[in-house]
Amino acid sequence: MSGTQKGGRPGELAWSEEGVPFAPDYDDVYYSRSGIEQGDHVFVQGSDLPARLGRGEAITILETGLGLGVNLLAAVRALLAAGRGSLRHVSIELHPLSPAAMAEVHGRLGRWDEVTAAFLEAYPELLEEGTAALRHQGHVIPLELVIGDGVAALRQLDLRADAVFLDGFAPACNPALWSAEVFAELARLARPGASLATYTAAGAVRTGLNRVGFDMRRCEGFGLKRHRLAGRRLADG
Ligand SMILES: C[S@@+](CC[C@H](N)C(=O)[O-])C[C@H]1O[C@@H](n2cnc3c(N)ncnc32)[C@H](O)[C@@H]1O
């Protein structure tokens, strides 16, 4: 299955033995082999979104790698569960899947719900226009997508993110999304106090983020991973 669109190569998708979507070009999975629940555990809970939304906060998420939209959907489900607050989702992506490929993969994930349908309805416009809205149960969630390569894509953005989801493929096979320049752009785009969550506990990522003004700590990881990183943008970083 492959996508189309501008940017780099189209998104190529295969399936791992565990039934997890896999990118042959990067030799890595789109989410943890331990399960799709990584999106909720690492990114939504790891950013304390349920409590923040429950307090009525308006949260702008900045994500490196829209991928399949799994983390986005987990965040939207958290918003519905909170019944308060609001979300805006901004992401970059070098290899976007075509709408047909995106629909096909979600059809196989076994998680289809009305939120998935609302995302798939918005996705073609998001690809074409760079902006769209995910509409569900009276919520209007603005979506923005910059199709491009890591730091160059981030440099096109001007926003104050409240939550950063750092979700490239593993640093060893996807260094362009974990470079010092990318970290500096994230520091520019994150408001003081913004959360940053990622599934990796790589020492170079922790050091690199701390160097540009985040305060990162190691936390219990999801599934087979012992650790992950979570932290905040410091005010004077
Ligand atoms: C682990 S997947 C992201 C999964 C996604 N966050 C989700 O919730 O489904 C990593 C994503 O980063 C994208 N990517 C890889 N290299 C990139 C680059 N240099 N610039 C932007 N995106 C890149 C990949 O195409 C892939 O979709």
The ligand as a Tripos MOL2 file, in Angstrom:
@<TRIPOS>MOLECULE
LIG
   27    29     1     0     0
SMALL
NO_CHARGES

@<TRIPOS>ATOM
      1 C1          6.2480    6.8140   14.1320 C.3       1 LIG1
      2 S1          5.5070    7.5330   12.7130 S.3       1 LIG1
      3 C2          4.3530    8.6940   13.3910 C.3       1 LIG1
      4 C3          3.0790    8.0810   13.8770 C.3       1 LIG1
      5 C4          2.0190    9.1200   14.1580 C.3       1 LIG1
      6 N1          2.4280   10.0890   15.1280 N.3       1 LIG1
      7 C5          0.6790    8.5310   14.4900 C.2       1 LIG1
      8 O1          0.0880    8.9140   15.5190 O.co2     1 LIG1
      9 O2          0.1700    7.7080   13.7170 O.co2     1 LIG1
     10 C6          6.7560    8.6710   12.1600 C.3       1 LIG1
     11 C7          6.2960    9.5790   11.0550 C.3       1 LIG1
     12 O3          7.3250   10.5240   10.7530 O.3       1 LIG1
     13 C8          7.3350   10.7330    9.3610 C.3       1 LIG1
     14 N2          8.6670   11.2330    8.9710 N.ar      1 LIG1
     15 C9          9.8040   10.5190    8.8070 C.ar      1 LIG1
     16 N3         10.8360   11.3200    8.4960 N.ar      1 LIG1
     17 C10        10.3550   12.5800    8.4640 C.ar      1 LIG1
     18 C11        10.9450   13.8480    8.2010 C.ar      1 LIG1
     19 N4         12.2680   13.9790    7.9130 N.pl3     1 LIG1
     20 N5         10.1600   14.9480    8.2500 N.ar      1 LIG1
     21 C12         8.8330   14.8320    8.5540 C.ar      1 LIG1
     22 N6          8.2200   13.6390    8.8160 N.ar      1 LIG1
     23 C13         8.9610   12.5240    8.7690 C.ar      1 LIG1
     24 C14         7.0240    9.3690    8.7960 C.3       1 LIG1
     25 O4          6.5730    9.4240    7.4630 O.3       1 LIG1
     26 C15         5.9880    8.8270    9.7670 C.3       1 LIG1
     27 O5          4.6940    9.1150    9.3530 O.3       1 LIG1
@<TRIPOS>BOND
     1     1     2 1
     2     2     3 1
     3     2    10 1
     4     3     4 1
     5     4     5 1
     6     5     6 1
     7     5     7 1
     8     7     8 2
     9     7     9 1
    10    10    11 1
    11    11    12 1
    12    11    26 1
    13    12    13 1
    14    13    14 1
    15    13    24 1
    16    14    15 ar
    17    14    23 ar
    18    15    16 ar
    19    16    17 ar
    20    17    18 ar
    21    17    23 ar
    22    18    19 1
    23    18    20 ar
    24    20    21 ar
    25    21    22 ar
    26    22    23 ar
    27    24    25 1
    28    24    26 1
    29    26    27 1
@<TRIPOS>SUBSTRUCTURE
     1 LIG1         1 GROUP 0 **** ****
